[in-house]
Each structure stands twice: as C-alpha cells, then as structure tokens.
C-alpha cells in the first residue's frame, strides 16, 4: 500500500494540464480537420434543391474547400463526392 501512495502523491496535475495544452496547440498548428464518421444521407433530389449555404457547410464539415465556383459547381461536386454511382 505504501508504494501506491507514493505513486499517487507524485502525480502533478499542473503537468497534465500543461501537456494537454501543448497537445491542443499542436493540433491547432497543424490545422487538423476532424472527419465525421458517416457520409451525409441526402438523395440526389436533396442536393438539387439544397441552398448554397448548406452545401458550403457540408463541404466544410468534410474538409473540402468551398471557395469559388457557382452554386451549381458546388452542388455537382457534393453529389460526386457523397453519392454512390448508382445514385447519380
């Protein structure tokens, strides 16, 4: 039991906070995109009537750039990226 108390008494919470902060700073410096686990569940008809801001948000969520291009180009890209060939 004495060795357990030595291990726990040597725990330094400030070191853990420092390590966590450094890890988060490293992630921010690398600009890591966190990819969602599932593909969006929209049909071709959903994409065809989707507003531009929603397409922009969807592309951004999956790490694609939505800079430039018309809404029709963005819509075509989103359909090509997220729909299976038999759904096109």
C-alpha positions as CSV (number, residue, x, y, z in Angstrom):
1,X,0.0,0.0,0.0
2,X,2.8,2.4,0.7
3,X,4.1,2.2,-2.8
4,X,0.6,3.1,-4.2
5,X,0.6,6.2,-2.0
6,X,4.0,7.2,-3.4
7,X,2.8,6.9,-6.9
8,X,-0.3,8.9,-6.3
9,X,1.4,11.5,-4.2
10,X,3.9,12.2,-7.0
11,X,1.1,12.9,-9.5
12,X,1.3,16.5,-10.6
13,X,-2.0,17.9,-12.0
14,X,-0.3,21.0,-13.4
15,X,1.9,18.8,-15.6
16,X,-1.1,17.1,-17.0
17,X,-2.7,20.5,-17.8
18,X,0.5,21.6,-19.5
19,X,0.7,18.5,-21.6
20,X,-2.9,18.8,-22.6
21,X,-2.5,22.5,-23.6
22,X,0.7,21.7,-25.6
23,X,-1.2,18.8,-27.4
24,X,-4.1,21.2,-28.3
25,X,-1.7,23.8,-29.5
26,X,0.0,21.2,-31.8
27,X,-3.4,20.3,-33.2
28,X,-4.2,23.9,-33.9
29,X,-0.8,24.5,-35.6
30,X,-1.4,21.5,-37.9
31,X,-4.9,22.6,-38.7
32,X,-6.2,19.1,-38.5
33,X,-9.7,18.5,-39.9
34,X,-11.9,16.2,-37.8
35,X,-13.7,13.9,-40.3
36,X,-17.3,12.8,-39.4
37,X,-17.8,9.1,-39.2
38,X,-20.8,8.8,-41.6
39,X,-21.5,10.0,-45.0
40,X,-24.3,12.5,-45.3
41,X,-27.6,10.8,-46.1
42,X,-29.0,13.0,-48.8
43,X,-30.5,11.9,-52.1
44,X,-29.8,13.4,-55.5
45,X,-33.1,15.3,-55.2
46,X,-32.0,16.7,-51.8
47,X,-28.7,18.0,-53.3
48,X,-30.6,19.6,-56.3
49,X,-32.8,21.7,-54.0
50,X,-30.2,22.4,-51.3
51,X,-29.3,26.0,-50.5
52,X,-25.8,27.3,-51.2
53,X,-25.0,28.0,-47.5
54,X,-26.0,24.4,-46.6
55,X,-23.7,23.0,-49.4
56,X,-20.9,25.2,-48.1
57,X,-21.3,24.0,-44.6
58,X,-21.5,20.3,-45.7
59,X,-18.3,20.6,-47.7
60,X,-16.5,22.4,-44.9
61,X,-17.6,19.8,-42.4
62,X,-16.0,17.1,-44.5
63,X,-12.8,19.1,-45.1
64,X,-13.5,20.2,-48.7
65,X,-12.9,23.8,-49.7
66,X,-16.0,25.6,-51.0
67,X,-14.1,28.7,-52.2
68,X,-15.1,30.0,-55.5
69,X,-17.3,28.4,-58.1
70,X,-21.0,28.7,-58.7
71,X,-23.7,27.0,-56.6
72,X,-24.2,24.5,-59.5
73,X,-20.5,23.6,-59.4
74,X,-20.5,23.1,-55.7
75,X,-23.7,21.1,-55.9
76,X,-22.2,18.8,-58.6
77,X,-19.0,18.4,-56.5
78,X,-21.0,17.4,-53.4
79,X,-23.1,14.9,-55.4
80,X,-20.0,13.4,-56.9
81,X,-18.3,13.2,-53.5
82,X,-21.1,11.8,-51.4
83,X,-23.4,9.9,-53.7
84,X,-22.7,6.3,-54.9
85,X,-22.5,5.9,-58.7
86,X,-25.9,4.1,-58.8
87,X,-27.5,7.1,-57.1
88,X,-26.3,9.6,-59.7
